[in-house]
Amino acid sequence: MTVSTARQAPAIPSLDPERFVDVDLFGADFKADVAKWFLEWAEKPPFYVMVDGRPNAVICRHEQVKAAFADYETFSVVPQPGWGADYLDYFDGLPVIIEIDPPEHARLRRLMQPAFSPRRMSQMQAGIDQLVEEMIEAVSGEDDFDIVTEFAQPLVLRLLLGTVFEFPPEDWHIFTNYSRALELVATVPPGAPKPQAYREAFQAAHQYCEMIIEERRRQPKDDLVGTVVAAHDDHASITTEELFGILVVLFTGGLGTASSMIGLCMLRLCRSPDQMKMLQDDITLVPPAVEECLRIDALGTFRHRYVMKDCVIDGVPLYRGMIAHLSMAGSNYDPAFYPEPDKFDIKRNPRDISTFGHGDHFCIGHRLTRAVLCTVVRKLVTKFPRVRLSDPDRKVAYGGLPTERMPLDVRLRLT
C-alpha cells in the first residue's frame, strides 16, 4: 500500500560549507566507531551532511535533541514524499504510530498503554525468567556461542511472538521474514519501487494481522493484541490499518531493539573486566549497569524528523524541506549531562538518557526491554562467573537498518 506521490521538495538555500561534515551516517565505518564521532558532535552545534544528494541536518547536543523531539510543529514525524527519505520508508506509507504527530499519536498510544503498564510488566516477569533460563540451558553446553543469533534473537522472538502476542510458532516466520525484508528498503534508489521480496513479506504480515484482529474480535483474549483490539472496539477510534500499524511496529521495533541490546550489553561488560567484577560482587548493580549500557551503546543512532519551518538552533539555520537527524546515541555522550561520557561506569546512574527517545514518542516498550536486559545480565553473570569474549581481539561487525548499530556476531565463552 503506497500512498506517497511525486512531490517537489522545498528548495533549500545555499548553506555555509564550513558547517558540513563529510561522513556516511549509515555506513559500516561509522557504526564501527561511533564514540569517536559522538564525543565531538555532542559538544558542537547542529551541522550538515549530504544524504542522497540533499543536505540534511544532524543534532547531537542533549538539550537540543530533547527540545527537537518535543517540537512537532518544526520537527514532524509525518513522512513528506519527495524530501529524500525513501530509504527510511519501512512501512510503505502505512499510518504507523511512529510516523504520526500529536494529537493523533496520543489517541493511538492510549490504546496501547494497558499492554505495557507496570502491572502487566510485573505479570510477565515470571515468563521472562523462564524463557531466559531455557535459553541459558540451551547454550550452557557449548564451547562458545554467538549471543546475538543463538541466544538473544530466539529469546526475544519467543517472548514477543509467543508470550506477548501469543501467536502460534508455526506462524512466526511471517514476521521474521518481514523484519528481514525491512533492510531491503535502504537499498532502493530514491523514487524507485520497493523490491518484490519486501512487498511479498509486507503483504503476508498485513494479511496475517487482519486475520488475528478478526479472530480476537470473535474470541477475545487477554494478550497484547486482544487488549488493543478491545480498546479499539470500546472507543471506535482506530482503523484496522492503524491497528495493523501498531502490531507491526511493536514487533519490528521490539525484536531488533531487545535482541541487539543484549549483545551490546554483554559485549561492553566483557570488554570492561573491572566493571564486570564489580557487578558480580554486587548483583544489585544490575539495573544501573544496564542503564549505563543503554546510554553508552544505544542501538538507535538517529531518529529522523522533517523540518516543517525555518528555524535557527545554536546559530545554525535549518530550512523547511530538510531532514533533521536527532541523535539519541550522540546526546548520550554530551559531557554537560554525563561527565567523561566515553567512560563506562556501572555506578554512574545516568539520568534522562535519550536511548528510547523523548516526549510523546518515548518508546512504549522501554519497560519490557529493560526487564529483559536486566534478567539476561543477572542470570548470565551469576551462573557463569567466567563469562568472557571468545576472542577479545576480534572486531565486531555492525549492521541493521541505516539508523541502527546492530552487532552481527558477539561470541562468548561461558566456562
N, C-alpha and C positions, 0 to 999 in steps of 0.2 A: 504494500500500500504506500505509494509515493505521493505525497501531497505537495511537494516543492515544485515550483515552476521557475522558468528562467527569469531572472530579475537582475537589473543593473545595480551593482553595489554603489553606494555613495562614493564620490571621488574624495580622495584623501590629499590634503595639501602637501607641499614639499616639507620634508622633515629634516631636522638637523642631523647630518651624517655622523656627527660625533656621538650621538646617542644610540647608535646601532651597535649590537654585539653580533659577531659572526659565530653562530653556534646552531647546531641542529638540536632543538629541544627534545626531539623524539628519537634521536639516534642512539645506537648501541654505545658509542664512545661516551656520550653524555651520561647515560644511565649507569655506566660502569664506575663513574667517579663524580657523583652529584655533589658531594660535600665540598669539593674544590670550588664549584661554581656558586653554591648557595652561601658559603661563608662570605663571599664577596658581594653577591647580589642582595643579601638581606640587610646590608648597610647602605645601599645606594638607592636613589630614586628609580621610578619606573624607567624602562628603556625599550628599545625597539629591536625586533628580529624580523627577518624575512621568512615567510612561510608560503610556499606555492606562488611566489611572485608578488605577494601583497605584504605590506608592513603590518605586523602585529605588535601589541604591547605586552610587556611582562611586568608583573607587580609582585614583589617579594617581601617588603617590609611588613612586619606583623600587623601593625595598626592599619596600614593601608589595605592589606589583604582583607582584614576583618571588615573594614568600612565598605569596601567594594562588594563583598558578599551581601551586605545589608541594603545596598543602594540599587534596587531593581529598576528604578527609572533611568539610571545611567547605564548599569551593567545588567542586561537582561539575559535570562537563560533560554528564552524562546528562539528557536532557530530562525535565521534570516537567510533564506536561499539566495545564493549568488555572492555571499560575503566571503566565501573561501574556507568554509568549514565542512565541506563534503566528507572529508576523511574522519570526521567525528560524528557522522550521522549513523549511529549504530542501530537505530530503531525505525529507519525507513519512513520518517515522517509521522510515526505514531505519536499520539499525545501522551507521552510518558511523564510521570510526575517530576522527574529531574529536569524536564525541559518546559516547565510551566511556572510562570511568575505568580506571586501572591496577587490578589486574594484567592484565586482559583486553586493554587497549590495548597493552601490551608484546608480547603474543603476536602481534598483527596487525602491529605495527611491525617486528618481527624479520623477517617475511616480505618487507617492502618494502626493508629496508636494502641488500641487494645491488644493487638497481636504482639506488640513489643513492649508492653508495660513491665515495670519492675516485678509485678506479681507473676506475670507469665514467664519471665526470665527465671525467676526463682523456681517455678514449677518445672522448668526444663533442665535445671542443673543436674538432677539425677540422671537424666538421659544423656547429657553431655559427658558426665563422669563414666558412664557405662561404655559409651562409644569410644572414648579415649583409651580406656582400659583394654578394650578389644583390639584397638589398633596397635597399642603397645605390645600386646601379646603376639600379634601377627608378625611384628618385626624383631622381637626380642631375640630370636634365634639366629638372626642374620649377622654375618661378619661386619658388614656395613650396609647402609641403605640410603636412598635419597628421600629425605624427609618431605620434600615437596610433592613428588609424584607417587611415592609408595606409601606415604602416611597422610600428609595434610589434605591433598585433593580427595582421596577416598573418604577420609573422615568428614570433611565438610560436605561432600556430596551426600553421604548418608544422613548427616544432620539436617541439611536443608531440605532435600527432596524426600527423605524418609521420615524424619521426626517433625520438622516444621510444616512441610507441605503435605506429608502423608500420601505421596504418590507411590504406586507400586514400582518395585525395582526394574521390572521389565520395560517401563516407560522412561526411565531416567536418560536413556541415550538421546531422546528427543531434545533435552535441554543441554546436555553436554555437546551435542552436535551444533546447536545454536550458539553456545558460548564460544566454541572454537571458530565458528563462522564469522564472529564479530571482528576478528583480526583481519579478515579479508577486506573490510571496509577501507582500511588505511592504505590499501594497495591500489585503489581506484583513482585514476586521474580526475582532476576537477571537471565536473559536468558529465562524466561518463556514467553509464548504468552500473549498478552493483552486480557482482558475479552471480551466475546461476546457482552456484553452491550456497551462497548466502541466502538467496531468495527461497530456495527449497527448504533450508533449515528454518528460516523465519516463518514460512507458511506452515510447516509442521508444528512448530511451537504454538503458533496462533490458533490452529485448529484444535490442538490438544487442550489449550486453556479454555477455549469456548466450550468444549465438551465437559471439562471439570466444573466450570462455572454452572452449567445447567444441571450437572449431577448434584452439586452442593445445594442448589435451589430445591431439587426434588427430595434430597435426603441430607438435611443439614448435619454438619459435623463441627465439633469444637476444635478445628485446626485453623491454621492461618487463612487458608482460602475460605473456609466456612465463616470465619469471623468477619472478613472483609465483605463477603457476599451478603451476610446478614445485615451488616451496617448499610450496605448499598440498598438493599430492598427496603429497609426501615426508613431510610431518608430519601429514597428515589432521587439521589443527587449525583449519580455516577453512571456513565455509559458502559456498555460491555467492552468497548475499545479501551476506555480508561482503566477498567478493571484488569484487562489483559496487560496493559502497560504497567500496572502496579506489580503484577506477578512476575513478569519477565525482568523488570528492573531489580526486584528483590533477589531473584536467583542469580542473574548475571553479575550483579554487584557483590552479593554475598559470597559466591563461590570463589571469585578471584581475590577478594579482599582478605577473607579469613585464612584461606589456604596459603596465600603468599606471605601474609604476616607471620604465620607460624614459621615458615622458612627463614624470613628475615630476623625474627626474634632469636631463633636458635643459632643462626649464623653470627649475629652480633655477640651473644653471650659466649659462644665457643671461641670467638676471637678476643675475648676480654677475660682471661683466666682469673684475674684478681676480683672482678665483679661476679663471676660465676661462683668462686669460692665464698664470697660474702653472701651470696644468695643461698647457697647450700647450707651455710652456717646458720642462717636465719630465714627460714622459708616464709615468714610473714612479709618479707620484702618482695614477694612475687607481684602483687598489684602495682607498686611503684616501679618495679623493674620492667614490667610490661608497658607501663605508660611511657617510660623513658625510651623503650624500643620503638613505640609508636611515634614518638617525637623525632628521634634521630634517623629512623628508617621508614618514614611514611611511604606507603605503597604508591599513593597518588601523587605525582609530581605537580600537576596543574589541573585546574578546572577552568574551562573557557567560558567567557561571557561576551556578549555582543554590545559594543559601545553604541548606545542609542542617542547620545547627545554629546556635543563637545564639552570637554572638561580639562582642568589642569590639576595634576597631582604632584606636589613637591616640585613645582616649577616645570614639569614636563607636560606638554599638551597631548591629549588623546582626542581623537576625532570620531564623529559618527561614521560608521562603516568599518571601523577597526574591530578586530577580535583581541580581547584582553585575556591573557593567561594569568590567572590568580594562582600563585604558587603556595599551596598548603605546605609542602615539604620545605620550600625555601623559607617561609616565615617561621618555621620551627628552628631555624638557625639564626634568628635575629638576636644579637647579643644584648639588646636592650631588654629582652624578656628572659633570655637564657644565657647567663654568663658562661664563657668558654663553651659555646654551643656545639663544638665538634668533640667535646669530651663526653664519653658515655659514663654516666653516674647513676646507678640504680637507686640512690638515696636523694636524687635531685627533686623528686615530686614536681614535675613540670606543670605549670598552670596554663590553662587556656590554649592547649595545643590546637593546631589547625588541621590535623590529620583527617578529621571527619567533617571538615568544613565549619561554617559558622551560620548563625541566623536561621531563617526559615528552612533552608536546605541542609541543615545539620543532619548527618546520616542517621536515619531512624533505627538502623540495625547496630548502632555502636555498642549497646549493652551485650548483645549476642556475641559480637566479635571479641569484646574484652573478656567475656566469660569463657569462651573457647580458648583464647590465648592463655589466660591465667591457668586454666585446667591443664592444658598440654604442658606448659612450662613447669608447673608444680609437680606433676607426675613424672615427667622425664628426668628432671634434675634430682629428684629424691630417690627414684627407683634405680637410676643409673648414674651414680656419683662420678663415674669416669667418662661420661658422655663427652665427645670431642669430635672435631672435624676429621674425616678420614685422611685428608691431605691438606694440612694447614696452608700450604703454599699455592694451592690450586686457585686460579682466578675463577670467580663465579660469573657466568653469563646472565644477562638480564634481557627480558623480552616483555611480552604482554601488549596491551593496547598502547597507542602512542603516548598517552599521559600516565602510564603505569610503569613502575620499576619492579617487575616481577622476576624473582630469582628462578632460573630454569632448572637448577640442579644443585642441591646442597647435601652432600653425602656426609653421613655421621657414622661414627663407631660408638657402640654402647658399652663395651667391656674392654 
